[in-house]
Amino acid sequence: MTPSRLSIRARAWIGLLLPPMTWFLFEQGLSALLHADCGRWRIGLAWGVVSIALCALAARIAWPLTGSHGPLSHPWLARLAIAVAGIFALASAFQTLALLIVPPCVG
């Protein structure tokens, strides 16, 4: 396996910051999309799946860092990143399911 070009610190921070940014862009983008044209809810479903996949990618980036690699703060950040990725993936999943349950063009 080849070493990553990113440092351990950078990978831990990417794993920590990618899920909340992905969720925020999903929420705001979905809102703007459905306000502009509520008939495009299928795009919202695809966007939700991509958001969940990005949260899984963030967890995957952070997972190898959970061992004892150097300073104590980096494994802690990696473990926190995995928890944050799960929380924001769950939030994105619920919003995606809500899109399926409640028709966007109601009201």
Secondary structure, DSSP 8 states (H G I E B T S, - for coil): ----SS-HHHHHHHHHHHHHHHHHHHHHHHHHHHHH-TT-HHHHHHHHHHHHHHHHHHHHHHGGGGS--SSTHHHHHHHHHHHHHHHHHHHHHHHHHHHHHS-TT--
